[in-house]
Amino acid sequence: MTHRSHPPGVHAPQRNTHRRGLASGLLHSMTKHTRATAAVLTTIGLVAAGATVATADVTTPNPQTLKAVGPVSPEHGFPVWYEDSNGLRLEQCLDTTNPYCDPAFLMEEMPNGLEPISFPGNWPMESFYHQVGAVVDVPSGGLGYVAALEATFANEAVQEGDQVVFGRVRFDLDLPGAGTYKVTHPYGVDTFNVSEAEADGFRYVEDITPAPGNFALAMKSRINPFLVREGGIITDANGNKYIGDPAEETRVTGSPLGTNYFKVELLNADGTATVIGETDVFGLMGKVSTNSGVNAGKAILNDSAAGKFLDVFAGTDAGDVITVEGTGFEKTTLQSEAGRYSARIPLTGTDTPTTVKVTNESDVPAASKTITVTDEVVVSGAVYDTGTDLLTVTASSTDTTEPPVLTLDGLTGTDGTAVTVGAGGTAQVSLQAAPVNVKVTSTGGGADMAPVTMSGGAAAAPLPTTAVAVASSSQVDMGGAVTLDGSSSQNASTYAWAQTAGETVALTDADKAMASFTAPSTPGELTFTLTVTDAAGGTVTSAPLAVTVVDPNAEPPVTEEPPPPSTDPVADAITSLESAMVGESVTISAVDNPNNASLMWSEASGAVTIADPAAKSFTFKMPDVTQPLVFNLTVTGASADGITPGATATDSVTVTPKVDVLTVDSAQYRADKREWRISGTASISTVNQVSVYLQKTNGTRTLLGTSPVSAPIAPATVGDWGIRVRGGATSVAGDTLTVESSRGGELTGVTISRR
């Protein structure tokens, strides 16, 4: 987040130059105490050249966090307010004509500071809900402190969808030398071990990592409650309220620890402490929010024999006046209770609104949001019968007079077309395996999702035991080496190779998956079989495997005339990958043959949708499945007489899923630091990312962090991953972790080690 200067020819108005406050100057030096205090927050988004970026031991954390975040403003995409644990709400300080919002800084952040603020064309790159800062002059230089709740953009450009808000605590310390230092401030106590090289220009920055649109993340910072100047809230001539004047130093109130000061101490070996510098006056900025905003919930068309209605739902603070307006009805005030607002509006005309505007009339200016009118879909049942392999879905729409089309999302029938809910309110689709959930969408705009339950008997069977025998070559010269390979056998616990015909040879490793022998010195055919035994004691023997021994010096046999070419169609299906990771592209193709007139593909499980089953080839992304995908090919030859159907041939090809096997080597939660340290391995390291979630006992889960999987370093065959998060979600006894990877791996119920 880099600060910008004004565009050429644009300068801040002279009336503001004498009130450059918290964010308006640059923290180039701290030799002038009064100037530096007013400038301390300017570089909140910067790391000064040569500064040491450090981590701290938070010896006394803030026991409280912000209470709530308000609705998102439709005007600029940021929250209308943040509320602290005392019930004080602050909005963005955006008054470019009011000194309490430091207009000189705002104008520097805008493309044209002399024009009115507007989104997105003339909007400040950085603005603040709350700022507090202090600077102390000391012989070694200066001690700077900043705590702020900042609104900015993820990619350093004013752009819709990139809005972020984050909380920051920062120290810039010129220290006299190496040692252990204790920093006390309104939001906690931090301790640092500083080397001699780090002492000059030591810096600590604590951010809660922002994410576009996830404005609740900022509530996890240490900034709470909002500090207020000792003299109380300021009210200007227009009735606007502010927590302080950024151009005037002031004592503050509100520290949750009673530490309404900034102090840096050197901890001595004898247990005493030497004060390096301290102050109890700060620069302070923040505007009290008087607006509530509005959360526009939904607008549902409910059309049945009982009448035609528009059902509207919204939310905001209790006691506000919320209205809705649109085509086909009069502007209506919603009923309210405890911050919930709703209305059922009769629609008597022929016009049905497609959108409505919901407005909080109590706000000044009034806050409005436009929402789309849809029907409401309810999925009341989704049952998969393992006996018939049928998924039956029951669903309905609130629009029954002119019913919209309800469709099962992502599922197709045997003919490849979408499956719709019939007049009776049900739909059926034949599937080899049931999905976790089913989603029904409506042409009226509504949608609903429900979990799938199962009925019937067992729907899974163990893989069969198979004995597969292949040779390194089906023909070998006399005295040549041959390897017999049974590693493709399934469920094999033991192996037994045997020779059943031909001149006897000595088999090496006949009790292993891979055996070998040396061909005899006379030509002839040798035959072998492989017998495998599974864990239950059952045995399976392979088909005979023939290896022909030839004399390399023998005259070649007389070649007979080849038979006339066949006119029968030939089905030959091939795949670009026999085994694929989740998300990996796989191409299935049919080998060309002049006898083939047409072809048709199918995939039994339903996990892959083939866009054009009659195409020679198709490509798909490997889905998250555990069973192999089998693609069946049927080819048809040309009709001899143009009337009788041609002959057909079939083939199939299998793609096996590569399962990402995850492990967790360490899962620690350090309660005193609110720090998570979690690491492990993944069997797939190609473009793979691991996400770790905290699973609470009440069923909720929270993302703790993500990590890419590193490439394995020989002799290791798995990749490492790890996350280290401080200030994240807290954990109590009974919590567990869930680990998921983008390549389909999952671990649940991971035990947490607490320190």
JOSUL-V648012 format. One record per backbone hydrogen bond with DSSP energy under -1.0 kcal/mol. CO is the residue of the C=O (numbers start at 0). NH is the residue of the N-H. Records with the same first field share a line. If there is no record, write none. Layout:
BEGIN
CO: NH ; NH
END
This chain:
BEGIN
6: 9
12: 15
13: 16
15: 18
20: 23
21: 40
25: 27
31: 35
32: 36
33: 37
38: 41
40: 43
42: 45
47: 50
51: 202
56: 58 ; 190
59: 188
67: 82
70: 79
72: 76
77: 72
80: 69
81: 89
82: 66 ; 67
83: 86
87: 83
88: 288
89: 81
91: 93
94: 97
97: 100
98: 101
101: 105
102: 106
103: 107
104: 108
108: 124
111: 114
117: 121
121: 117
126: 150
127: 92
129: 148
130: 284
131: 146
132: 282
133: 144
135: 142
137: 140
140: 137
141: 173
142: 135
143: 171
144: 133
145: 169
146: 131
147: 167
148: 128 ; 129
149: 165
150: 126
151: 163
152: 155
158: 161
161: 153
162: 212
163: 151
165: 149
166: 207
167: 147
168: 205
169: 145
170: 203
171: 143
172: 201
178: 193
179: 266
180: 191
181: 264
182: 189
183: 262
184: 187
187: 184
188: 59
189: 182
190: 56
191: 180
193: 178
194: 198
198: 174 ; 200
200: 51
201: 172
202: 53
203: 170
205: 168
210: 213
212: 214
213: 216
215: 218
216: 219
217: 220
221: 223
227: 252
228: 231
233: 241
235: 238
239: 235
240: 287
241: 233
242: 228
244: 247
249: 281
250: 229
252: 227
254: 257
258: 260
261: 278
262: 183
263: 275 ; 276
264: 181
265: 273
267: 270
271: 267
273: 265
276: 263
278: 261
281: 249
282: 132
284: 130
285: 242
286: 90
294: 314
297: 312
298: 373
299: 310
301: 308
302: 399 ; 400
303: 306
306: 303
307: 346
308: 301
309: 344
310: 299
311: 342
312: 296 ; 297
313: 340
314: 294
316: 319
320: 360
321: 333
322: 358
323: 331
324: 356
325: 328
331: 323
334: 341
336: 339
338: 315
339: 336
340: 313
341: 334
342: 311
344: 309
353: 372
355: 370
356: 324
357: 368
358: 322
359: 362
366: 359
368: 357
370: 355
373: 300
375: 397
377: 395
380: 393
381: 452
382: 391
383: 454
384: 388
388: 430
389: 384
390: 428
391: 382
392: 426
393: 379 ; 380
395: 377
397: 302
404: 442
405: 420
406: 440
407: 410
412: 415
416: 412
418: 407
421: 424
424: 394
425: 421
426: 392
428: 390
435: 451
437: 449
438: 408
439: 447
440: 406
441: 444
445: 441
447: 439
449: 437
452: 383
454: 385
469: 484
473: 547
475: 549
476: 479
479: 518
481: 516
482: 471
483: 514
484: 469
485: 488
489: 465
493: 532
495: 530
497: 528
500: 526
507: 515
508: 511
509: 496
512: 485
514: 483
515: 507
516: 481
523: 548
525: 546
526: 499 ; 500
527: 544
528: 497
529: 541
530: 495
531: 539
532: 492 ; 493
533: 536
537: 533
539: 531
544: 527
546: 525
547: 475
548: 523
549: 477
550: 553
571: 590
573: 588
577: 655
579: 657
580: 583
583: 621
585: 619
586: 575
587: 617
588: 573
592: 595
597: 635
599: 633
601: 631
611: 614
612: 600
615: 589
617: 587
619: 585
621: 582
622: 624
628: 654
629: 603
630: 652
631: 601
632: 650
633: 599
634: 648
635: 596 ; 597
646: 636
648: 634
650: 632
652: 630
654: 628
655: 579
660: 682
662: 680
665: 678
666: 752
667: 676
668: 754
669: 673 ; 674
673: 726
674: 669
675: 724
676: 667
677: 722
678: 664 ; 665
679: 720
680: 662
681: 718
687: 708
688: 741
689: 706
690: 739
691: 703 ; 704
692: 737
693: 701
694: 735
695: 698
699: 695
701: 693
704: 691
706: 689
712: 715
718: 681
719: 709
720: 679
722: 677
724: 675
731: 734
735: 694
736: 749
737: 692
738: 746
739: 690
740: 743
744: 740
746: 738
749: 736
752: 668
END
